[in-house]
Each structure stands twice: as structure tokens, then as C-alpha cells.
């Protein structure tokens, strides 16, 4: 349980970004600026989800989850789903 608490700052940021993404998707007409912001939010969300997955993987392997590092947007974009 305390291991999950270690991830609370990451989870909190993911929640804020998700709320921002939902607010943008909730608009009837997106401006060019809204679309840019949406792309930025989505890219940052991908980075934070990756960071969380790294932390979980390190923890599951018995290693320090604080060794997880934020990867660049370019690195994340090149992942295959």
C-alpha cells in the first residue's frame, strides 16, 4: 500500500492532465490554440503514464522506483502499441 503512495505525485499530475484533456474535448468548437494545447496535453499524458509504468516495473523487479526517468516526447511517440 505504501508503494502506491510513492506514486501519488505522478498520479495526481495524470489526473490534472486528464481533466484538462476532457475539458478540451468537451468544447463544441476547438480553436487552433485548443488543438495545440490538446496535442501538448496528450503528449505529456503519454510521458507520465510511461513514467508510472516504469515505476511499477522497477518496484515489481525489487528495484527502487525512484530510478524511473521521464522519457522524451520523441521516445514515447515511437513506441508501438
BELKA-V491090 format. One record per run of one state. SS is the DSSP state (helix for helix, strand for strand, loop for the rest). FROM is the first residue (numbers start at 1). TO is the last residue. If there is no record, write none. Layout:
SS:FROM:TO
SS:FROM:TO
//
This chain:
loop:1:1
helix:2:6
loop:7:7
helix:8:26
loop:27:31
helix:32:60
loop:61:64
helix:65:67
loop:68:72
helix:73:77
loop:78:81
//
